[in-house]
Amino acid sequence: MDLERGILQNSSKGKESWKTVLTLAYQSLGVVYGEISTSPLYVYRNTFAEDIGHSETNEEIYGVLSLVFWTLTLVPLVKYVFIVLRADDNGEGGTFALYSLLCRHAKVGLLPNCQLADEELSEYKNHSCGVAAERSLASSLKTLLERHKVLQRILLVLALLGTCMVIGVGVLKPAISVFSAVSGLELSMSKEHHRYVEVPGACIILIGLFALQRYGTNRVGFLFAPIVCVWLFCISAIGLYNIFYWNPHVYKALSPYYVFQFLKKTRRGGWMALGGILLCITGSEAMFAGLGHFSQLSIKIAFTSLVYPSLVLAYMGQAAYFSRHHDVEQEYHFGFYVSVPEKLRWPVLVIAILAAVVGSQSIITGTFSIIRQCSALSCFPRVKVVHTSSKIHGQVYIPEINWLLMLLCLAVTIGFRDTKLMGNASGLAVVSVMLVTSCLMSLVIVICWHKNVVLAVGFVLFFGSIEALFFSASVMKFFEGAWVPVALAFVFLSVMCVWHYGTLKKYEFDVQNKVSISWLLSLGPSLGFARVRGIGLVHTELVSGIPAIFSHFVTNLPAFHQVLVFLCIKHVPVPHVKPEERFLVGRVGPRDFRIYRCIVRYGYHDVHKDDNEFEKDLVCSIAKFIQAGSGGCNSSNDDPEKCGGNMTVVGSCSTSHPVDAELGESSESERVMKAKKRVRFIVPESPKIDTGAMEELKELMEAREVGVAYILGQSYMRVKPGSSMLKKLVINFGYEFLRKNSREPSSVLSAPHASSLEVGMMYHV
């Protein structure tokens, strides 16, 4: 059974067979654990790069091993495997999954076009909330967050900061992994030759790695799990050999006693060495982020049964070797390849490079995925998203981000040329993401799980204290490489905040300047509106009212189509929206005006259809709405402001009973649809449909046959005179620069150029 089938079974049945679970556990090795599996390449070298020395009694070596063991046990195993993995967002994981989970339970999201109807989505609903929970402290905390916008902004910035650090890991992790793997050449070549091969070799591998991203992991992903399996078997076997051959008593170092002895003896040097020890848990966040592709059980089985024991044996084996070799040259001291038997170094070098590439691949694709989530939720400029797999929704490729990451990776590799500096930078980025996760998880425990606040405080104090200790050690190395993730986070966070602020201001202008249907009706006699044949799709971000762009259009050109649809495509804070819940349809004005509002809802992992398929689904949804006779006004005498107040959820054509069949689509039309993706509808003769609905359906189908015109708004923002200099800088320069250099919305890009009409308007905010 392949990965796609396993995922489908996981989502459709809710319960997995053991065969599926074990298959997913095996395949998760290549996607989730490639990053953490390569950490033995550089942990000891970075840790002992500090001035902590070593003695004949091996106290420092045993102390470092004990710290590594307990860090691996407490953070990836206890925190992530047993606690954080349970906080999934309908099967999705990661920083933004936690944030969207909080947004739904406490309504702290800052998305401007939220509706009460969104809360009726099946993935939005909170099934665990009860009466007792509402009376608890969770209710008070929830109310506090909902009342204060400042707290909501802090929560958003916290989530964005974690996202920025994930991007920083996406820059630094490939560089340190590949560079550390290639550094094995130093023991097999002379120093002079090695100096000219190491950096160029790492750069060539990195360029090849990023060049292959456009093909996606779907084509070569079948190799990932075997490579990581071979690598884990390799390091665990070498570890066992070193333990039994050099120091069988090294297991004593697993006692926490050696942690206290190490810190007591080394003091500041031992504290500074924590930045290197921290690198043993890089990739822990990938377990949580990988929930979108694998089930909780499969990820837990893979880590506890193979990854964790292999890493422990690898670190114990290295410590056993180092404890018996104090005479190795300082340049090679505590390097991974020193502990590898000489006859196996070349094969291990090849496997290490392949494992480093696989580990880098996982963090790069993870970076693509989280940027896509941010973009969908209006927190990142729109970028081109290419779906590299038609079966696995999470496999995406973003060209602009890919080449930017490649340039930054090469700059780090060429600029640092040292695993110590790269490790300092990577460590700060990793521990920052973990701190953000701990903070968000403490809120999830109280608000979403409705547990006692003592548990939440205990969680954040225990794990937060551990991570804060590592963070303090990493920050002390700010000028030794740790400034890189801080600089990257500052740049990306600035971009995200500017884009989100500009998006909110644009929507606020739309809301403040929207017009009512009464205004449109009052202008009718004076302007003499002409109705043109066909369907007019007016793209807007408003979920109610008539956008200022349309009023600007009709006052200058008093004509619009016989069927007019105000189309709003928006994303909601859930991973997926089911096709049967995709469309919200209602009327604007009296029935004989033939004006509709259609809101199309997507989750942050959903794929927007191409223009022809989407156009077909849109017309089908309106036809279903008319057939159902839901909502809207039946005559021009009704109050126009109340018309369309109640919108109806309508499924797409691909769900349940397709409208094509209900409307009697002809066999000739089916052939045309297959060839051109065009649909010809025939109005059914059914006694269940009243005369008015029949006429409405007939006019809709006639307009569909004439064609669809896309009316797109092109807005330009300028700050009002008298505004602050900061606001002018953010809007006039920052947001407008990002808007001009970012992609158009997918709905605009998919609109046929021959049928599109752009309406420009200046927004003064």
Secondary structure by P-SEA (a helix, b strand, c coil): ccaaaaaaaaaacccccaaaaaaaaaaaccccccccccccccaaaaaacccccccccaaaaaaaaaaaaaaaacccccccccccccccccccccaaaaaaaaaaacccccccccccccccccccccccccccccccaaaaaaaaaaacaaaaaaaaaaaaaaaaaaaaaaacaaaaaaaaaaccccccccaaaaaacaaaaaaaaaaaaaaaccccccccccaaaaaaaaaaaaaaaaaaaaaacccccccccccaaaaaaaaaacaaaaaaacccccccccaaaaaaaacccccaaaaaaaaaccaaaaaaaaaaaaaaaaaacccccccccccccccccccaaaaaaaaaaaaaaaaaaaaaaaaaaaaaaaaaacccccccccccccccccccccaaaaaaaaaaaaaaaaacccaaaaaaaaaaaaaaaaaaaaaaaaaaacccccccaaaaaaaaaaaaaaaaaaaaaaaaacccccaaaaaaaaaaaaaaaaaaaaaaaaaaaaaaccccaaaaaaaccccbbbbbcbbbbbbbcccccccaaaaaaaaaccccccbbbbbbbbccccccccccccbbbbbccccccccbbbbbbbcccbbbbcaaaaaaaaaaaaaaaaaacccccccccccccccccbbbbbbcccccccccccccccaaaaaaaaaccbbbbbbbbcccccaaaaaaaaaaaaaaaabbbbbbbbbbbbbcccccaaaaaacccaaaaaaaaccccccccccccccbbbbbbbbcc
